[in-house]
């Protein structure tokens, strides 16, 4: 054997040994998963400092687009201040969606993952300024709702505390044209959902309505909930708590129950705001136009109205070819499908005194083996954008480990999955665990909430600390919006 041959043999043997040594490691499953998509592509991403995210709200301020993102409780390092801060509200400049720029973090209260945070973010322009309405805390006695002046989004300043001493704050709505705000929370530090709190309200979540036309000077309007939840009632069972309202025109669409025993309630806005305010059964029932009681297996997380839809296939009919709908989403809440399968419902409210569910939208589990991927699989919430580019065409549904789904509702009697994007996990993505039959933890994306802007970009907020993903439609899905 020549010296050259000997050296080559040693090299080959060394490479073989390295290969053998590396074999077991390379065969191990990577942490988490990569991105998956159909007719959607990633444009930009911000890790939101590794904070668990809830509601993203996208607001046009002058020539800029700013994302205000609410967070669940927890704590993370803010590189802008060099300090560890309790999760609150992230403010991100998304004018260039490919290069989002983190501007500021408004800390939330101390209270850990379940009690702290500032989950909800709504933004309105009032009196020549821009204001952020946000929840403050979730389950601690001093939680409430507050307003911040974000006219300079990089330098937010607190404008007012709307109300405090509450618990279970959650999914608010704010009418930017009138200033009326619908604030969802438990009244006066109610901590036991089976017992009345100090105010007497018998539910963990009701709605407190305020006039925020001057955000620095909140004016209380009234408390509202379902009849049977009011102080002094003996109704049994107590109706499910409110999750979130959306106002449009002279109607307010309330969703109750979140993931079980759901109710869709349609309310006359004028009667709600100007009627008798004492929370009696009669006064609570008076503004109600109608309600739809759902199957006990499903609840109402988001009730998004889509009104005045022309049904193309019904054009030749002389009656009924223009219809009104509510997209009603039931929230999946258990990891790895340890619950009933949840869905999104298309409810025909054309005759609004008789709402009727006419279709469902689901993502087939078999398309991705989602029940075994880790974390939750199923819907959580829909987009709430009335931007013409999407309205009456597409609704985006956050689907936890199945990412975001672009739902084609042009035929609301047969909604279809037009596109999807499942973000890749990162080193920040947190595990999700189950305990039965044995404890097991997996890393998977958990797209929790979704919003869209008037330019056609879609924003995904991840519950498992992976950040904010900005995507857009491509291929056949893009043709739906004429882009």
LUMLUMLUM-165063 format. One record per residue: residue in one letter; x, y, z of N, C-alpha, C, CB in turn. Coordinates in steps of 0.05 Angstrom, whole numbers, plus 5000, padded with zeros to 4 digits. Glycine has a CB too. Layout:
AXYZXYZXYZXYZ ...
END
This chain:
X501749765000500050005000501850255000498050005025 X501350424981502950674979502150855003502550814952 X503951045008503351235029500851395023505751425034 X500451464997498051614990495551454995498151704961 X495651194986493351014990492750985020493850744978 X494950965036494550935065493251175077497250885079 X494151415068492951655078489951675071494451905068 X489351605045486551605037484851415053486351545007 X485951185059484450985075483851085102486050725077 X485851225114485351335141483151555140487951465152 X483251715119481151925116478351805113481852105092 X478151605095475551475091474551345117475751255069 X476451205131475651085156474751295176477950925168 X476051515177475351735196472551845189477351955195 X472151885163469451985155467251785162469452045125 X467851525158465851325165465251325195466951045157 X467351355211466951365240465351605248469651355255 X465951835235464452085241461452045233465552325226 X461051915210458351865201456851685220458351735173 X458151475230456851295249456251445275458651055255 X458151605284457651755308455351955306460251895317 X455152065281453052275277450352145271453852455254 X450351885264447851755256445551785275448351475251 X445851705300443551725318442552005322444351615345 X444352215323443452485326441952585302445852675331 X442852525278441552625254438952495250443352585230 X438452255262435952125258433752215278436251825261 X434552375297432652475317430952695303434152595341 X428352705313426552915302427453185310423652855311 X427353385292428153655300426153775319428353835275 X426953975334425154115353423054265337426754295372 X420554195340418454335326418154255297418954625327 X417554445280416954375252417554625235414054285248 X417754575209418054785189415454905181419554685165 X415655095163413255235152411855065131413955505141 X409255095129407654965109405755175097406054715120 X405055155072403355355060402055255034404955605054 X399755375028398555345002397255614995396355115002 X398255734973397255994963397456214984394355964954 X399456195001400156405020403156405024398656365048 X404356635029407156645033407856835056408656725008 X410056775069411056945091412357195079413056795109 X411557435090412757685081414757785102410557895076 X413957775128415657875149414957745176415458175151 X416757785195416357665222417757835243417557375222 X416457865266417657985290417157795313416558265295 X419257745329418957545350417457655375421657445359 X416757915375415258035397416657985424412457925398 X419257975423420857935447420257675462420458165466 X419157485446418557215458416157215476420857125473 X414257395472411857415489409457265476411157705495 X407957125492405556995483403457195474404356805505 X402457175450400857385438397957315435401957465411 X396257515438393357485434392457655411391757555460 X391257885416390058035394391958225380387658185405 X392258205354393658415338391558605326395458285316 X392058865329390459065316392259235299388959245338 X391559265273393159415254391859685249393659255228 X393359905254392160165252393760345233391860295279 X392460475215393860665197394060935211392360685170 X396561025215397061285228398661455209398561245255 X397261645196398561805176399361625153400961955187 X401861635146402861465124404061205134404861605108 X403661135160404760895171402660695179406560965196 X403360445180401660235191403060125216401160005170 X401460135239402560055264400959815275402560285285 X402359615284401059375296401259405327402459115287 X398959385339398759375369397959095377396659595380 X399658965391399258675397398958635427401558505386 X396658525436396158465463397458205471393258455470 X398258175496399657935505398357805529402558005512 X398657545530397957395555399957465576397857085550 X399357375601401257435623403857285619399957345649 X405857385633408557275632410557495634408957115605 X413057445628415157645630417357575610416357655659 X418657785599420857755580422557995581419757705551 X425057965570426858185568426158375545429758085565 X426058635551425658835531428358955523423659055540 X429358885499432058995491432059295489432858875465 X429759425485429759715483430359855510427059805473 X429659725532430059835558432159685574427559845574 X432859435565434759275579433559155605437159425586 X430959165608429659065633427758835627428159295647 X427358665646425258465645422658595651425858225665 X420658565633418158705636415858505635417858925615 X413858545652411458385651409958435625409558445675 X409058215612407758235586405458435586406757955577 X405358595566403258795563402358825534404159065574 X403359045521402559105494405059165477400659335492 X405459025455407659085436406659275415408758815424 X408359465408407759655386409859625365407659955397 X409059545341410859485319410159635294410859175314 X412059765282411659905256411759695234413760125252 X409559655220409359465198408859605172407159255204 X409759855170409460005145410759855122410560285147 X413159755127414459565109414159295122417559645104 X412259135112411658875126413958675124409258755114 X415758715105418158535103420258605124419358555076 X420058845136421958935156420559065179424059125144 X418958915194417559035217419659135237415758825231 X418859365250420759495269419359525296421659765258 X420459405316419259415343419759685355420459185362 X417559825363417760105372417760125403415560265361 X415959975415415560015444414059775456414160275451 X414459735482412959545497411759685522414659295506 X409159675525407859785548407359555568405059925541 X408759545590408559315608405759285619410459355632 X405059035626402558975639403058945669401258725627 X401058855684401358825712402858565719398658815726 X404058555742405258305752402958115759407058355777 X403357865751401257675758401557405746398657785750 X403857355732404257095720402757045695403656875740 X402956805684401856745658398856745658402856475649 X397556685680394656665680393356925689393756445698 X394657085705393357325717394257585706393857325746 X396557595693397557855683396857895654400557865686 X398558045641398158095612396258325606397157855599 X395958385581394058585570393158485544395458875568 X391358285544390758125521389558275498388957895528 X387758465504386258595483387358865475383358625491 X387358925450388359185440386459285419391259165429 X385259525423383659665404384759945400380659665412 X384660055376385860315371383960485355388560285356 X383660735364381960925350383261205349379160945364 X382561355329383361635327381061805338383961715297 X381661965358379662145371380962415376378562015397 X379562625370380362895377383262965367380262935407 X383862865343386462925331388762755342387063205335 X388162565359390262385370389462095365390562445401 X391461925370390961635368391161515395393061495348 X389161345402388961225428388860925427386561335443 X390060795446389960505450388260445474392860385454 X386160285470384560175491385459895496381460185485 X386259835521387259565527386259465554390259555526 X386159195556385659075582388159095599384658785579 X387859085625390159095643389758885664390459385656 X391358665661390958435679388658265670390458535708 X388358035683386357845675384757735698387557615660 X386057655719384557525741385457625768384957225739 X386657855769387457965795385458185803390358065795 X385058235828382958425837383358705826382858435866 X385858785820386259055810386259075780388859165821 X385458875766385458885736383159065727385158605724 X383359155702381259335691381859395662381159585708 X381059645654381359735627382560015627378659725612 X384360065609385660325609386160425580388360315624 X386660695578387160815552389860945552384861025546 X391260915529393961035525393861215501396160815523 X395261445503395661615480398061505464396161915489 X397561405440399761295424400061455398399160995417 X399461715400399861885376402661875366399062175383 X404561855384407361775377407561485387409461965391 X407361295369407261015378409860925391406760835354 X412061065387414460995401414661105429416861085385 X412761285436412761405462409961415474413961695461 X408861185480406161175491405961305518405160885493 X403661445523403161575549400361495559403561885547 X400161425584397561345594395761585595397861225622 X393261555585391261765585389261745607389961775558 X388361495613386361465634386061165641383661575624 X385061125665384060865673381060875671384960785703 X379960705654377060715649375660605673376360555624 X376460365682375260245706377260035716372460105699 X377259995742379059805754377559645775381559935767 X378959465789377659295809376059075797375959465826 X376858985774375358775759376958515759374758865731 X375858315745377258075740376457965712376757865762 X377957775702377257635676376757835654374757465680 X378458045652378158225629378858075603380058475632 X377558155581378058005557377458165532376457745556 X375758065514375658155486373758395482374657915469 X374958635483373458885481372758955452374959105494 X371059155449370559275423370159575427367959155409 X371259735408371160025410370160135383373860145418 X367960285384366960425360368560685356363960485363 X370160685335371860925331370261175323373960865310 X367961135310366461375301364961505325364461295280 X363861345343362361455365363861465391359761295369 X365861295394367361285419366161085439367461545432 X363960955433362760765451364560515453359860685442 X365060425478366760195483365259985498369260285498 X365559735490364359505503366559345516362659335482 X366659355543368859245558367958985572369959445578 X369258765564368458505574370258445598368758285553 X368958365620370458295645368458195666371958545656 X369658085687368058025711367758265728369257785727 X365458325738364958575752365858565781361958645751 X367358765790368158805817369458565830365758885834 X371558475817373258265829371758005835374658365853 X369957925817368657675821370657455814366157655803 X371157275833373257065829372156785826375057075852 X369656735835368456475833366156485814367556365861 X366356345791364256365771361556255780365056215746 X361556095802359055985812357756155834359655705823 X359156365842358056535863357956825854359756515889 X356156975865355957255857358257415870353257375866 X359257605855361357785866360157995883362957905843 X361758185892360658405909358458565896362858585917 X358458585870356358735856353858575853357358835829 X354058315856351658145853351458005826349258295857 X353158085806353057955780353957665782354858105760 X352557485768352857205772354457065750350157075774 X356057215736357657105714360457205716356357175687 X362357035706365157115706365757325686366856875701 X364057365665364457565645361857685637365957445621 X361657955640359358105630360558335614357458205653 X358958525606359858745589359359015603358558745561 X361359175607361159445617361459635594363259495640 X359459805590359459995567360160275577356659985554 X362060395563363060655569363060835545365860645582 X362661095549362961295529365861395530360961535533 X367461325510370161415508370561605485372061175505 X368461765480368861965458371062165466366162125454 X371362215491373762345501375262145518373162605519 X377362015506378561785520379861855547380661675502 X380362105551381562195577379462225598383162455573 X376862225590374762265610372562055605373562545607 X372961805614371061595610368361655624372161325619 X366161585611363561615623362161345623361861835608 X361261255646359860995648357161025635359660905677 X356360815619353760815607351960605620353960755577 X352760355621351160145634352659885635348460115620 X351759705651352659425651350659255635352959315680 X351659045622349858885605350758595605349858995576 X348758425604349258135603346657995595350358025629 X346657735595344257585590342457585614344957295581 X339857595609337957575631338457315646334957585620 X338557335672339257105689341957135701339156845673 X343557315691346257375702346157615721348257425679 X343957755721343858005736343757965766341358165727 X344458165782344358135811341458075820345258395824 X341257895839338657815850337257595835336958055851 X338157525812336857305797337257035810337857305767 X335356865806335656585815335456385792333456525836 X335856485768335656315744337756095746336056475719 X336955855738338755625738338255455713338455455764 X340355395698343155475702343655765695345055295687 X345755875705346556145697347556145668348756265716 X346556325651347456325623350456365621346056545607 X351756275600354656295597355556585595355656145572 X358056635603359056905603359757005575361556915620 X359857275573360457405548363357345540359957705549 X363857325514366557315505367357565489367057075487 X365657655472366357895457364157995439368857855440 X363758265438361758375420363058505396360058585434 X361558535374362458705351360058865343363458525327 X360359125341358159305334358459385304358159565351 X356159385291356059465262353259585257356559225243 X353259845248350659975245349160005271349059825224 X346659935270345059945295344659675308342260065289 X346659505304346559245317349259185331345959025296 X349059045353351458935366351158635367351759065395 X353258495358353158205357354958095380354158105329 X353657965399355057855422355357555419353457925448 X357757465426358357175428358657095457360857095411 X357456885465357656785493358456495493354956825507 X359856415514360356125518363056035510358355975504 X364356165491367056115482367455845469368956145505 X367155625485367655355475365555155482370355265485 X363455235495361255055502358755215509362054865526 X356455095504353855225511353655505498353455245541 X354555535474354755795461352155925455356355775437 X352156195454349856355447350756585429348356455472 X349356625407349656865390347257045397349756795360 X347857285405345657475412345957725394345857555442 X343757795381343558035365342058245381342157985337 X343258485384342258685402341858945386344158735426 X339559085392339059345381340759545396335959415384 X342659665381344659845394343360085407346659935374 X341360205394340160445405338660385431338160555384 X337260165432335860085457337860015479333959855451 X340059895470342159825490343260065503344359665476 X343860275487345260505498343460715511346860635476 X340860725503339060925513336860825530337861085490 X336560555532334460445548335060455578333960155540 X333160355594333560355623336060205631331060235637 X337560315649340260205655340360015679342160425659 X338260025695338259845718338359555709335759895737 X340159385718340459115708338258925718343259005714 X335858965709333658775715333358585692331058925721 X331958375696331458185674330058315651329857945684 X328058485656326658615635328458815620324158765646 X330058965634331759155621333959025604333059345641 X334958795613336958655598335758525573338358445615 X333258445575331958305552331058505531329658135562 X330458755539329158945521330759005495328759205536 X333459025496334859085471335258845453337559205477 X334658605463335258365447333358345423334958115465 X334558315400332958255376332457965373334458365351 X334557805377334257515376336757385388333757415347 X336557125391338956965400338856695387339156945430 X341156575383341456305373342956145394342856295346 X341655945405342955765424344255545409340855655445 X346855515413348355315399348255045413351255405397 X349254835400349554575412351254605437350754365392 X350754455458352454475482355354405477351354295504 X356054275455358854205449360454445439358953985429 X359154655431360554875417359855145431359754885388 X361655335428361255595440361655815420363155635463 X361356065431361656295414364056465423359156465415 X366256455407368556615413368356885398371156475405 X367956875372367757115356365257105339370257145338 X363757325338361357355322361857585303358757395339 X362757525278363557725259361357755238366257645245 X359957995236357858025217358858085189356058255226 X357657945170358257995141355558035128359857745128 X354958295123352258365115352158445085351258595131 X349758405073349258485046350758325025350058765042 X350958065029352357885010350557804987353457635025 X351457854963350057764939350857474933350457954915 X348957294932349557014926349556974895347556824940 X351856934884352156944855350356734842355056894847 X350256494853348656284841345656324843349456014853 X344856514860342056574863341156824847341456614893 X342856914829342357164815339757154799344657234797 X339056924789336556894773334056884790336756654756 X334356844816332056844833330957124838332656704861 X328357154838327157424842327157514871324357424831 X327657324889327657394918330057264932324957314931 X331057404952332857274971335757234961331857014977 X336557374940339357324931341357514945339457364901 X340457684963342257844979341657765008341858154975 X343757675022343357555049345357675069343757245048 X344657655095346357745117347257505133344857945135 X349757515143350857295157352557385182352657125139 X352957195200354857225221356756985219353557245250 X359357035219361356825221361856775251364056895205 X361056545260360956475289363056265294358156395298 X365056325310367356145315367256025343370056295310 X367555765344367755625370370655565376366055365370 X371555615400374455585406375255305416375155795428 X377255195403378554955413380255025438380354815391 X380054875459381454945484383354735495379455025504 X383154485485384754265496386954175477382954035503 X389254115488391454025472390953745460394054015489 X391853705436391853445422389053315422393753255436 X387053495417384353405410382953255433384453225386 X383653315458382353185481379753345488384253175505 X377953355468375453505471373753445447376053815472 X371353575445369753565421371153715398366953685426 X370753635374371853775351370354045347371653605325 X371754265346370554525343370554605313372054735360 X368854805308368354885280367655185279366154715266 X367455285254366555555249363855535234368655715232 X361955685243359255665233358455915217357255615255 X357055875195355956095179352956105186356356055148 X352156325200349456365209348056565192349456445239 X345856485179344256665163342456825181342556495142 X342857095181341257265198339557465181343057425217 X339057385156337457565138334857635151337057425111 X333457435162331157485179332357475207328857275175 X333057715218334757715242333357625267335857985246 X330657605266329257495289329357195289326357595289 X330357075267330556785266333256695255328256665248 X335456745269338056655259338256355256340256755279 X339656265236339655985229342355915218337455915209 X343655715229346255625219345955465193347755455240 X347355545172346955415146349455275136346155625126 X351755305148354155175139356255175161355255315113 X358254995158360454985176363054985160360354735195 X365155075172367855055161369654915181369055335154 X371054715170372954555186375454505170371654295196 X377654465184380154365172380254065178382654515182 X380253885158380353605163382953525178380153445137 X382753395200385153315215386953135199384353175241 X385752975182387252775167389252905147385452585152 X388853155140390553285121393353345133389353545111 X393453345159396053415171396753265196396153705177 X395053075204395552935229395753125252398152775227 X394053335252394353555271393853475300392353765264 X392353265305391753195333394253075347389552985334 X396252995331398652885342401053075341399452635327 X400653315331402853505327403653645353402153705306 X401853665371402353805396400754065397405253865399 X399954145422398354385425395454345416399654605411 X394154565414391354565405391054535375389854815415 X388954405366388254395338385254475336388754115325 X384754675320381954765317381855065316380154665339 X379455175312379255475309379555605336376655545296 X380355855335380356025359378756285354383256095367 X379356415332377956675327378256735297379156905343 X376556915288376657005260377857295259373957005247 X378757375236379357655231376857815234380657695203 X377258075240374958255244375158505226374658335273 X376658475204377058695186374758735167379658655171 X373858995165371859065146373059185120369859255158 X375659155117377059265094375859145068380059205095 X375059315049373759225024375359015009373259455006 X377959015012379558814996378758525004382558865001 X377858485029377258215039374258185045378758155063 X372858395053370158365064368258245043369058635073 X366758055052364757905036366157705017363058095020 X368857685018370257495001371757285018372357644984 X373457385036375057195052374857275082377957195043 X374757075099375157115127377456935136372457035143 X379157045153381556895162380956785190384057065162 X381456525193380956395219383556285230378956165215 X384256365254386556265268385955985278387356445293 X387755795271387155505275389255365291386955365248 X390555505309392655395327394755245311391355205347 X395154985315397354855301396954805271397954585314 X394554885261394054885232394355165221391254765226 X395555345236396255605225393755785221397755585200 X393855945199391656105192390355985167392456405187 X387755995166386255895142384756125130384355665150 X385056165103383556365088381056225079385256475064 X378756305089376256175084374756335063374556145110 X374256215040372756335018369756325025373356194991 X368556555031365656555039363956685017365356715065 X364956704993363356824971360756664967364856834945 X360856404971358356244974358256165003358355994954 X356856315020356856255049355455995056355656485063 X354055875038352755625043354755385038350255585026 X357055455027359055245022361855375025358755114994 X362655465049365255585052367455385047365555695080 X369755475036371955295030374655405039371955235000 X376455225042379155295050380755385025380655045064 X381155645022382355754998385355755000381256024992 X386455785024389355805027390055775057390556075016 X392555705062393355695090396355755093392755415102 X397155825117399955855124400355765152400956155120 X402155575156402955475182405855565187402655165185 X406355755205409055845209410955625220409156085227 X413455665216415455485228415855555257418155505212 X416455355273417155415301420055525302416955155318 X420755645324423455745328424455655356423556055326 X426755745363427855675389426255795412430755755391 X424655995405422956115426420355965430422356405418 X419455805411416855675412416655495437416355515387 X414655545453414255395478412855125474412755565498 X413454935491412154675490409254695499413754475508 X407754495490404954455499404754165507402854525477 X403554115530403653845542400853735546405053855569 X400753465547398453325556399353135578397053165532 X397453045595398152865617397052595615397352995643 X395152545596393952285593394552165566390952305598 X395251905564395451715586398051765603395451435575 X400051885591402451965605403152245597404851765600 X404852375613405552655607407352655582406952785630 X406652825563408152855538408053145529407052665516 X410253255520410453535512411553545483412153695531 X410353725468411253765440411354055433409253615421 X412954115413413254395404411754425378416254475400 X409854605377408254655353407354945353405854465351 X406955055329405955325327403155335339405955425297 X402355565350399655595361398555875352399755575392 X397855885327396656135316394056195331396256115285 X394056405346391956455366389856655356393156555392 X390756875344389057085333390157175306388757315353 X388357295291389157385264387657635257388557155243 X389057815242387758055232388958125205388258295252 X387458295190388358365163388158665160386558225142 X389658775141389559065137388559125109392359195141 X388159375103386959465078388759425054386159745080 X391359375060393259325038393259045028396159405047 X392058865044391958585036393858405052392658555008 X395158505073396858345090395358225113399258515100 X396157985121394857845143396857795165393657575133 X395957835190397757835213396957615232397758105228 X398857435238398357205255399857245282399356945241 X398357225304399557245331399756965343397857435349 X402056895353402556625362402456615393405256515353 X400856415403400556385432402956265445398056215437 X404556125430406855975441409456125438407055705427 X409356395439411756565441413356595415413556455462 X412156515392413656515367413556785353412656305349 X411756965362411657235351409457295332414257285338 X409957505315407957595296408957535268407557905299 X407257385253407857315225406157475206407557005220 X407257585186405857745166405857595140407058035163 X403557535129403357375105401557515084402257085111 X401657405060399857505039399057275021401257725022 X396857315006395757114989397457094963392857164982 X397556854952398856814926396956634909401656694929 X397756584885396456384868393456444864396756104879 X391856224864388956254860387656414882387655984857 X388656394906387456544929387656844924388756464956 X389956934913390357214908388357324887393157274899 X387457144869385557224849382857294860385257004828 X382257184884379657244897379457534904379357074923 X381657664911381557944918382558124895383257994943 X382957994871383758144848386558244849381958374844 X388358094862391158174865392957944855391858254895 
END
